[in-house]
Amino acid sequence: MLICLDSGTTAVKAAAFDREGRLVATAQRENSALRRDGSRVEQDMFATRDDAFAAIAECAAKAHGKVEALILTGQGDGLWPTGADSLPVGNAITWLDGRARSLASERRRDGSFDAIEAVTFSQPTAASQSLHLLWLQQNDPERLRRISHVLRLKEWLFLCLTGTLKAEPSAVLPVWGDWRTGKLTRTAQETLGLERGIELLPELEEVGQCSAGLAGDVAATLGLPAAGLPVLLGPGDVQATLIGLGLGTRAGVARASIFGTSAIHARHLLDPLAMPEKPAGAMVQKFVLGEGFLCFHPSFNGATLFRHVANLVGQDGADGGKPTYSNVVLHPFFEPGGERAPYTSPHARGAAFGLSAATRPEELAWAAREALAFVACKSHDMMGHADGELALGGGLAADPDFGKFLATTMKAPVQTMAGAHAGLRGLGAIAAVTLGWANSSEVASRWIGAPDARIEPDIGRVADYAAQKFDIFSRLVDAMSPLWEELGVLGDRATELRKECA
């Protein structure tokens, strides 16, 4: 058997598959390590390790078979610092952290990000390792001096499992490398004025080659058979999930959208420069199971929007329910880091239009779902529509009403993979090819499988409503976005006033 681990922002999941791609056992637990304090969003690195180890151990115990390898992934961006002793230097700065927001705004305004974008394909954001290092350089230089390596979550877990420092390039290059050559460059650190940058990265090895043996003491802790068990480092959780949804692996899938903690919209292209438009926050990664690139728009704002809306309206259950059409238009930019793509601004802010004393909580809840569908449509318009269907994954794939509205907004059929463990299946497919259990032509049938359902778009009055509301949504974003930075400045002043009044 093979055990796959996906350590996400919301949950830590593990699954065991046999050699034929059949799911044997699963384990899941909430991410207990996340620490939120305003714009500071960190993660306890030891608690993260313990959550991952517990999920692996539970899954292995349920599987009742011989485990022959592990493969792992985790949330993509962020800074997970270790010292010379390979122990954490404080908490990790997660991709949701907003403290580098003002740095992103300043550098984007003065044009210094353009040189970075020309090499990496995307501009840094408040989620980027490079800006996290710059924030430390300016605000906590003593801590920065103690850092010997900067990792991502999956590299930290790989170190915990094997005692080996390694990384794979598909996740690293969008911040530190040249997307055309696949090599690291000093462009980002020199442009930003970083004292240290790529020299803090671990050794890079391609997915399929990046592996090490499981440490003996860890094997005993996890209840696995022996030290030396192969541990494979997979690509980031985004690429693993897109592969598991069938993008680049299953015929007929032209594009995909994932609605988890964040929302991510993607296409598989041989030439990323062929896209009609490219926002500064777009990213590309080399496709690890064949030719071409995965081009995607990673958003900061996804299904967490429903919790934020429920908090605002003060009503449990305001994050669900059936379609409640209304004239309420919601802009879903609630995370402190602003938004990354398709709207690239560290100052992006949420807003609601059309409110009245008669507005009901369920109208806001449904408007939140509509807003996520509208952002998806904007992303796919910019990447270019292709013949074929859209694969839908993440928690919202289990919501047929959302799937129907998304299909209607996109004017294309939607394939859902609700509860199919897409990220874990994608990891399993990568490991199966690496281990020689399957070839690329067998991945779709044996490891990815068929979609759960196929949803056709609505026509008639609902389609007219969706088109009109998407148009209003887009025009309101265009009107509001010039004021986002001023609202951010006003918010900073308000914070200072509250401190003075306290």
N, C-alpha and C positions, 0 to 999 in steps of 0.2 A: 504494500500500500504506500501511498504518498500522502503526507499531511501538508496542507496549505494554510498559511496564516495571513490575515489581513487586519492590521492594527489601524483602525480608522479614528476619526475625530469623535464620532458618536459611540461606536461599539468596536469591540475586538472580537473577531470571528475566526474560527478554525474549522476545517473540513478534512475528512479523510476520503480518498478515492482509491478504488482498486485499479489494476492495470488497464481495464477496459473503459475507465472513465465513469464507473458507477459510484454514486455517492454512498458511502458506508456509514459515516457518522459526522455529526456537527457539534460545535460548542460555541457559545456566545456569551459575552458579558459586557455590561456597560463600561465605557471608558471612565475609570474612577480617578484618572490622573489629571484631568483638565482643571485649570485654575483661572477663573475670570475675575477681573477687578477693573471695571471700566474699559479703557483701551488696552490694558495689559491682559493678554490671554496666553498663559504659559501652561506647561505640562511637566509634572514631576517625573523625571526620567526613571527613577527606581520603581515608582508605582506603575509606570508604563511597562517596564520589564516584567514585573510581577503579574500584571494582567495578562500579558502575552504568554508567559510560562504556564499560568493556570489554564488558559484556553487550550494550549497544546496538550497539556497533561490530561485534561478532561476528554478531549477528542480522542487521544491515543487509547485511553482506558475504555472508551465506548466502542472503539473499532475492533478490538479483539483480533488483531492480525499482526503480521510482520511489517513494520514500517521500514521502508527502504530509502526514504529521502524526505527532507523538508524543503519547502520553498516559501519565501515570505515577501510581503510588501507592506506598505503603510502610507499614511497621509504624506503628500509630496513635499510641499515647501516647508520653510521654517528652519530654525537653527538649533541643532542639538549639540552642544559643546562638550568636549572632553579634554582633560588635562593630560600631562605626561604619563600619569598612572592609569590612563584609560577610564577614569571615573568622571562623572558629570561635574561640570563647573557651573553649578546652579541649575535652575530649571531651564527646560527648553523654551525658546521663543517660538510659538506656533505660527502657522500661516494666517490665523485669525487676528494676530496681534496688530494693534493699530498705532503703536508708538512711533513708527517710522513714517507715518502718513505725511507729516509736514516736510520731511526730507524728500519724499517722493514728489510732493507738489513743487518744492523749490527747484529741484533738478529738472523736472519736466518743463517748468516755465522757462528756465534759462537755456534750454535746448541741449543740455549735456547728455541726455538719454539717447539722442539720435544716433550717436556713434555706437552705443551699446546695441541698440536695436538693429543696426545695419549688420552686426556680426551674429548676435544671438537669436534674431528674428523677433524678439519681444523686448519691451522696456521693463526695467525693474518696477516693482510695486512694493507696497508696505509688507507684502508676504515674502519678499525675496531675501535670501541669505545675505546677499551683498549689502542691502540696505540695513539689515539687522546688524551686520558687522560695523557699518558706518555709524549706526545709532550708538553701539557700544563704544566705539572709538571716541565719540563726542561726549557721551554721558556716563560711561563706566569703564574708563581706560584700564583701571586696575584689574577688573575681571577679564577684560580682553587679553591682558598680558599673561594670564594663567591658562588661556586656551591653547591647546596644542593641535587639536583637530576640530573641524566643524563638519557635522554629519547631518543626515536626515534621519527620520524615525527608523526607517527600515535598516539603515546602516548601523544605527545604535543597537537594534535588536540582533542584527547579524554579529556584531561585536560581542554582545552578551551571550549568544549561543555558541560561538566558535572561538572567541578570544582573538579574532583576526579583524584588522581594519581594512575594509575594501569598500568600493562603490562601483556602480555601473553607470555608463555615460548618458543613457537616455534621460535620466532625471537631473543630471548635473549640468549638461550642456546648455539648457535654456537660460541658465544664469551665468555660467562661467565659460562657455565655449562657442565655437564657430559651427553653426548648424550645417553648413555645407561640407566642411572637412571632417567634422566629428572630433576635432581636437580642442584642447583647452587653450585659451588665450588670456593675455593680461589686460585686454581692453576694458573690461568692467572695472577692475580694481584701479587701474591708472586713471580712468575717466572720473571715478568717484573719489579719488585721492585716498584709497585705502592703504594703510601701512602693511597689511598682510591680506592675502586673498587666496589664490589657487594653491599656495604652498601649505595651506591648512587642510586641503582636501586629502582624503585617502587615495591609495592607488586605485586606478580605474581598470576594470575588466568587463568585456562585453557580457550581456545577459546570455546565459548558456555556458559561459566559461567562469563567471564570477561565483566561486564556491569555496567551501572549506569544510573541514570535519567538525562534527559536534564535539564540544569539550566533554571530558569524562565526567566531571562533577555535575554538569548540566544534564547529561544523559540520565544520571541517577535521579536527579530532582524531577525530571519529566516522566520518568518511568519508561524510557525508551531503551531499546536492547543493548546498545553499546556505544562507546566513544568512537569517533571517526565517521559516524553516519553522515552522508553528504547533506550539506545545507546550501541551498541555492538562493542567490539574491535575485529576485525578480525585478521587473520594471516598477515604476510608481503605480499607485493604486488606480490612477486614472487609466493608464494604458491597459493594465490587467483587466479592469472592468469593461473597457471598450472591446477588448478581444473576447471576453466572456459574453458580450451582447451580440457578437457576430460581426462586428465591424472589421473588415479585412480578412474574415475567416468564413463567413456564411454568405452564399450567393443571394443576391437580391437586397442586401442591406447596404444602402448608400450613405447613410449618416446615422448618428446616434445621439441621444441625450440622456444624461444621468442626473437624477434629482435626489441627491443625498443631502448631507449637511450643506454642501455647496451644490451648485448646478453647473454642469459641464456639457458643452455641445461640440460635436466633432464630425470630421470627415476623414476618410483615408484617401490621400492624393499622392500621385507620383511627383507632382511639381506644386509645392505650396504657393509659389508665386502666381499660379493661375487663378487664385481666388479673386473675385470681383473687388472685395474690400478687405483690409486687414487692420483691425484696431490695434493700438499699441500694446494691449494686454494679451493678444493672441499668442499661442505657443505652438511649437512643432517638436515632435520627438520622432526619432527614427523608429520605424515599425520593426519590432523584434522578431516577428515570425515571417518575414519576407521583404519584398521591395517596398519602397515608398516611405511616406511619413504619415503620422497621425497629426492632423491639424486640429487644434481645439481652442475653444473659448472657455477658460476656467473662471467661474464667477465666485465671488465671496459669499453671495446670498443665494441660498437654496431653501431646503425644507425647514431650516431653522426660522425662516420667516413666520411660520405658523405659530411658533412659540412666542415670538415677539408680538405678533398681532393679538394673540390670546392675552398676553400680559397687559397690552394697552386697553383692551376692552373689558378686562377684569372678569372674564367668564370662562370657566372650564368648558372644554368642548367647542370653543370657537374656532378650532383648527380643523374641523371636519364638516360633514353634512353634504347634502345634495346640492346641485347647482341652484344658486340664488341670484339670478341675473338682476342687475341694477345699473344705475348710472354712476356708481362709485368706481373711480379709477385709482388704483394704488400703484405707487412706485416702490419697488421692493428692496430698496438699498438701505438696510438697517444695520449692517455690520460696521464696526468702528473704523475698519480699514478702507471704507468707501466701496468702490467697485473696480473690478479688474478688466472684465470683458463681458459683453461687447462694448459697454460704456466704460471707458478707462478714466477713472478719476478717484484720487484718494479722498476727495471731499463729497462724493456722491451721497445723497441723503434721501431717506424715505419720505413719502408724501401721500396724502389722500385727498382726492378731489371729488366734488359732488356730494359732500356730506350735508345732512340736515338733521333736525331733531327727530325725524322719522327713520333715520338710518338704523338698521338692526345689525347686531354683531355677526349674524350669519351672512349678511351682505358683504361685510369686510372680509370674512373668512374666505368666501368664494372669490372676491376680487383679488385676494392674495394668490389664489391658484391661477386665475386669469393672467395676473402680472407675470408669473413664472413662465406661462405659455407664450406670452408676448415677447419676453426677453429671448426665449428659445427661437422664436420665429425671426427676430432681428438677427441673431447669431447665424442662423442657417441662410438667411438672405445674404449676409456678408460673405459667407464661405462659398455660396453658389449652390443652387439646388441641382440635384442629379436624379436621373431616373432610378427608381427603386424606393424602398420603404425606410421609415425611420424606426430604429430600435430604441425602446424606452426601458431604462433601468433605474435602480434606486428605489427608495421607499414609495414614491408616488406611482411607480409602475403597478402597484396593487390597487390603485384607485381608478376604477373604470370610467368614472365621470370625468376625471382629469384627463385620462387618455383620450376620451372622446373629444373633449374641448381642444386638446393639443392637436389631434388629427384635423379637426375642423379649422383651427387657426393656420396650420401648416398646409392645408389642402392636400394632404397625402396620408396614406394608410400608416398606421402605427403598429409595430409588433411589440408586445409586452413580454418582459421576462421577470414577472413578479415572483419573489421568493425563490429565484433560481440560483442564488449565490453567484451572480455573474462574475464578481471580482475573483472569487475563489476558483470558479471554473476556468477563468482566463489564466490564472496562475497554474492550475493543473495542466492546461493545454501546453503552456510554455515548458513546464517540467517534463511532460510526456515526450515532447520533441527532443528536449535536451538529453533525457535518459534513454532514448531509443524505444520508448513504449509505443510511439505512434509517429507517422510522418505527417507533413503539413496537409496532405489531401484527406487524411482521416480525422483531423482535429474537429471539423465542424460536426460531423455525424456522431463521433464517439465522445467528445469532451464538451462541446458547446451545446449541442442538442437543438431541438425545435423550439420556437417561441411558445409561450403559454396561450396567447390569443392574438388575433389580428383585428384591429379596430378601424373601421371605415370612417371617413369624415362625414359630418352632418352637412346637409344642404338646406337651402331654403332660409327660413327666418333666423335660425340660430347662426348659420354661416354669415348672413348679413350683419347680425348683431356683432359677431366676433370681428369681422372686417372693420366695421365702423369703430368699435372700441379700440382695436389695435391702432388704427389711424390716430385717434384722439390720444391714446397712451403715448405714441411716438412724438406727436406734436407737443405734448406737455413736457416730455423729457427735453426736447430741444429748447423749450421756453425756460425751463427751470435750471438746466445745467449751468448757465452762466452765473447763477446766484449761489451755486453750491459752496464755492470757496468763501464767499462772504458769510454764509450761514455758519461755516466752520469757525471763522474768526469770531463771529458773534457768540458761538458756543464757548470758545475759550475765554472770552471776556465774562460771560455769565458764570463760568466755573470759578473764576477769580473773585467775582462779586459774592458768590455763595460762601466762599472761604472767609471773606472779610466779615460777612454777616453772621457767621457761625459763632 
